[in-house]
Amino acid sequence: MENTSVALSVIFVSIGAFFILIGYLVRVKKEMGLIAGFNVENAKDRHGLSRPIGAFMITAGILSIMIAL
């Protein structure tokens, strides 16, 4: 039973770290190609969209890590 809880914690922390990384890349580095279904050519306000999407991904990553602990 303890082995499965450790494994789940590792999985949740890994997913959280991945979400934080993606959120950082979208919010700070403006890597808009990481957003599924987003067409860069048709975008009117790329920077306006990157901030909330990046913030959401960072928040989801932090919550995932908190769940693991």
Secondary structure, DSSP 8 states (H G I E B T S, - for coil): -HHHHHHHHHHHHHHHHHHHHHHHHHHTS--GGGSTT--GGG-S-HHHHHHHHHHHHHHHHHHHHHHH-
